Amino acid sequence: MKIFVVNAGSSSLKYQLIDMETETVLAKGLCERIGTSGAITHKAADGRVYTADTPMPTHTEAFEAVVYAMTESPAKVIDSFDEISAIGHRIVQGGAVFSGSCLVTPKVIEQIEELGAMAPLHNPAHVLAIRACIKTFGEKIPQAVVFDTSFHQTMEPKVYMYALPYEYYEKYGIRKYGAHGTSHRFVSHRVADLEGKDIKDLKIIVCHIGNGASITAVKDGVCFDTSMGFTPLDGFMMGTRSGTIDPSALTYIAEKESMNAAAVNEMCNHRSGMLGISGVSNDNRDVCKAADEGNERAKLAVDMQRYQILKFVGSYVAAMNGVDAIAFTAGIGENDADLRSNVCANLTYLGVTIDEEKNHIRGEEVKISGSDSKVSVYVIPTNEELAIARDTLALIS
Ligand code: AMP
C-alpha cells in the first residue's frame, strides 16, 4: 500500500511517496515557483533524479508535473497513480475545530478555508492543493488532512487562554493553538518506545528546534503545554521570528516608526530572531560560524536562543512537576551538539548528565544522556511525513 504525502505552500509543493508495508520513502520531490515560472525536482529512492522547468500557473499543473515525474519520467517509481491508496495533506491550522486527523469532505475543506484567517500564508494554499488533487485524481483517491495544531488540543483552558478581555476569545478565538504538533506527537511516542514504557506513564519535553522552533510538554500521553501560541510566532526566538516579547515594545516601535499592524507582523516574523539579532543570517550554521569567528552580535544571538530554550524547558519541568525524558529534534535539535550540551549543562539540578561521545553521533536516534543521568535525553530525527502517512492509512483502513 502506497500513501502520497503533500505539504503545500502558496508557491511550493513538497511531496513524498511512502510504501506503508516497509514505511520507506519511494520518492520525494519539490515543485517551486507555482504561480510564476514553475520547476520540479523529483528524486527516486534509488538515486535517480528528474528536474524540469515547466509552467505551473496553479497547483493543478504542479500535480500534473508530479504525476509525470512519478509515472513517466526517467525517475519514475510507479506505473500509474491508481497504485496510490490515499493522499495525506499537512495542514498548518486546525484551530479548535480539529482535534485529530480526518478524511477530506466538502465540509472539511470549507472549515480549513475558514481557519485561513489564523494562518493566511498556509491554510489557503492547503485548500488549493486539496482542490487541485480532486481535479487531477478525481474522487477515486481518498484524501486525509493532518493538522499541526491537533496534538495541542488537549491543553487545558488555564494553559491555552491569554489574560486578555474574554470577549476576544469568544469573538475571534484568540488563544494558544500551538504548532509542529505532528512532530511533537511523533517524537514523544518514539521516546516512549525507546524508554520501553507506556507514554501515559512518562513526562516528556520535546524540543523541536529548526528554523521554526517550539517546545512541548507531554504528560499522560498528551500535550500539556507548548511554546507556540495563537500563531507560530510565539515561544522562543527562531531563525527570523522574535518569539515572546512584551507587546508594549511593539506598540512603542510602531508609534516611533509609524508602522501599521501588517508592518509590525512582518518585522516580528521575518526580520527578528537569529537574523534580527546577529545581522548575519537566519541560518543557525551561519550564525554559529560567525560567533566562533568573534562576531559579538552573532554570539549574543546564539546565547539568547539557548537561554530562552533553557527557560522553556525549566518552566515545563515546573508545570509537569518533573520530567522523565527530554528529546531534541529538527534541523538544529538533531545536528547542533553544542546547543544540546549547553542546554543540558544547565539541567544538572535535575540530575541530567550527557555522554559527549553519543552526543556527537549524527543522523540517527540516540540516547545521549549518561548512564548515571536521572533524566533520559534523546536525539530523535523527526518524521512528520511518516506520521501523516500513518494517520492517512489509519483513516482509510
Ligand atoms: P529545519 O527548519 O528543521 O530544516 O532546520 C533548519 C536549521 O537547522 C537551520 O538553521 C540550519 O542551520 C540548522 N542546521 C542544519 N544542520 C545543522 C548542523 N549540522 N549544525 C547546526 N545547525 C544545523
Residues whose N, C-alpha, C, O or C-beta is under 5 A from the ligand:
A	BS01	AMP	I209 G210 N211 G212 N282 D283 N284 R285 A330 G331 I332 N335 D336
